[in-house]
């Protein structure tokens, strides 16, 4: 409970600076082992959640998304400790499927770049890291539940 209060206090402290007309580029919200949760990660996850499920009350959404990010980082950290590694070929295969899906959904590579307001290479870089983390989390979850 103390750690939740500490994280919540830190989070609201960071946002209070953002509301004082000072521009925060990015900041550290939490650290789990060697894994860092950046403010941009939290904001991106909140945006993705709202896109999927619609607008929600931020008082409920922020702690929920932060908790999920912390849990994911905990699993990633323990996967590193247990030397669980996702192969590059698996990640690239998944990345290519997702890029193909985005291009077919939005209509063209140019429309994908416009939608994300990033170049295709930046989109791929961001997605690659995200996919690696997601696959690592899934692998760790399977490892944990396989002994149940």
Secondary structure by P-SEA (a helix, b strand, c coil): caaaaaaaaaaaaaaaaaacccccccccccccccccccaaaaaaaaaaaaaacccccaaaaaaaaaaaaaaaaaaaaaaaaacbbbbaaaaaaaaaaaaaaaaaaaccaaaaaaaacccaaaaaaaaaaaaaaaaaaaaaaaaaaccc
